[in-house]
Amino acid sequence: MNAYNSITPETIQEDMRYLQLLSHSFPTIADASTEIINLEAILNLPKGTEHFLADLHGEYEAFQHVLRNASGAIKRKVNEIFGNTLRENEKKELCTLIYYPEQKLDLVKAVETDLDDWYVITLNQLVRVCQNVSSKYTRSKVRKSLPKEFSYIIQELLHENSMVPNKQAYINVIISTIISTRRADDFIIALCNLIQRLTIDTLHVLGDIFDRGPAPHRIMDILCDYHNFDVQWGNHDILWMGAGNECCMANVLRLAMRYGNLAALEDGYGINLLPLATFAMETYADDPCTLFGPKVEKEDCTYNAKTLRMIGQMHKAISVIQFKLEAEIIRRRPDFEMDDRMLLHRIDFERKTITMPNGKEYELKDSFLPTVDPADPYKLTDEEREIMNKLHRSFVSSEKLKKHIRCLFRYGCMYTVSNSNLLFHASIPLNADGTLKDVSIAGKTYKGKALLEKVGHLIRTAFFAEEDNEDRPFAVDYVWYLWCGKDSPAFDKDKMATFERYFLKEKELHKEVKGHYYSLRNEEKVCDMLLDEFGVIGTHRHIINGHVPVKTIQGENPIKANGKMMVIDGGFSKAYHSETGIAGYTLVYHSRGFQLVQHEPFTSMQKAIEEGQDIKSSTQIVEMSTQRMMVKDTDKGRELVTQINDLKKLLMAYRTGLIKEK
């Protein structure tokens, strides 16, 4: 009776409506008791492994390889299981098979002389790995992860011990029958995919899936079908989410031209770029557009010289359109305080100079701007307006883009609190003294948690509100502000110096001054204040960010504030490799603690398959626990404890006759 000491007839009466509903799911004492036993058992399993990634920036191949190898976790498990019983080359071959089963099977079948023998050995090895990675989950959870066509067979293999003599023949027959019925390939693929799935229980993506890299659409395809993930929106994601706003759309197009990623727009989302290309080639027919050539590494470039010039022309054309469109919002929203970003009217076309807001005059690197009327520099020409109308229709009618953006809304938000970790992409605006900064939005001030929640609400309003909703026009404009505004928690710099980087050679004008958060986050007391602000509890609690690449090559450390802060943008994007010296971080949080995995640049999927080239990764132990963390120690565990208490109340209600068994 001790378990029921806190349950009284009064508490049952208070919850009677809920308990009546609960009784439909658990209609008898036996049903409720069985569920309590099940939930109590789950509480005492090790917590699932969480993976944290940030700033993927369209680098699909590197991203999907990190998912497939679980940041090196699968390789570690293969080493633990087989130790010295397999040669290093055999373990590498097994790992490559687990990562890329379809492709590796094709290679094996081309060279293997005794395929049936290879199948027997490999299936036994894969079953052992699968048993290991599934051991921390209930049979029910594993069963839900299984492919339907092989569910029964895999369950039999996972839960039978081949060391028991009576079972050895049984298991051997299952495997030999799989081979004789020519299902071995499909079964191997199913086992490998199951191993990948069970090794990562939860995936956290800390923003910036889009831009720079070649295939953000393929990353989104994976995420939309992923078994358990969440996203904390970054400013590049918000830009795409607001692509119905012409300023956001122009920025998306400009970045695609800047990094030569036309395929993501054309092939990925079906955006018709022909009107822009035609206009650009006519307008800049005699302009080499050398300042606007795409940033593409020579070894990655698939474009010929003619196409590169065309992209440069398109890049310049959309940049000028962007500056004009942004001026419309800046004029319309003086409270954004972005007048210093209106620069076209400051150009002296005769002298080929510009007078900047600091009062100084600078020579322009390029002054050929035929679509800018000095008398009305921010007015779109008729052709520019027609192009934007066509591009707008193309964006809003892309079914795949709509699917991906809705996925971001469904699984994403500005911040997440998970198992004593506060996750957000970039910043919480702060004052110089480390206090929360008041940010004005539509005449009201917000700070800290309230600011991120208000921002999240505005992003959703911009996308989901009806056209006649009076709050929608401001929300649509504010989504663009979140991309580049100085008080945006997704950006938090004094300006985005796009014009200066293109047109002025003075490096000091290119500098974007970061908000106080970026220096103060090194202080433990500031991190504790932020964790308190968001209600994060626990003995070991952390803030996890991305957004600003950690310059490892310069000795910068991703671990800050005595371990309270972890910045895991290590530069997945190739554009950052020279700055960071590495190719990204993955943070892994398993039942024994935190490990930060530092990745070297990924060569290619082809080399990974053919030569077994894995991403070279080094692991830094951030924080290890003396006791293994169990499900009962997690957020999910707290939910389960609440469910158990509710079921105990239902049991009491059954036993006292307040609710009748069905």
Secondary structure, 3 states (H helix, E strand, C coil): CHHHCCCCHHHHHHCHHHHHHHHHHCCCHHHHHHHHHHHHHHHCCECCCEEEECCCCCCHHHHHHHHHHHHHHHHHHHHHHHHHHCCHHHHHHHHHHHHCHHHHHHHHHHHCCCHHHHHHHHHHHHHHHHHHHHCCCCHHHHHHHCCHHHHHHHHHHHCCCCCCHHHHHHHHHHHHHHHHCCCHHHHHHHHHHHHHHHHCCEEEECCCCCCCCCCHHHHHHHHHCCCCEEEECCHHHHHHHCCCCHHHHHHHHHHHHHCCCHHHHHHHHCCCCHHHHHHHHHHCCCCCCHHHCCCCCHHHCCCCHHHHHHHHHHHHHHHHHHHHHHHHHHHHCHHHCCHHHCCHHHEECCCCEEECCCCCEEECCCCCCCCCECCECCCCCHHHHHHHHHHHHHHHCCHHHHHHHHHHHHHEECEEEECCEEEECCCCCECCCCCECCEEECCEEECHHHHHHHHHHHHHHHHHCCCCCCCHHHHHHHHHHHHHCCCCCCCCECCCCHHHHHHCCCHHHCCCCECCHHHHCCCHHHHHHHHHHCCCCCCCCEEEECCCCCCHHHCCCCEEHHHCEEECCCCCCHHHHHHHCCCCEEEEEECCEEEEEEECCCCCHHHHHHCCCCCCEEEEEEEECCCCCEHHHCHHHHHHHHHHHHHHHHHHHHHCCCCCCC
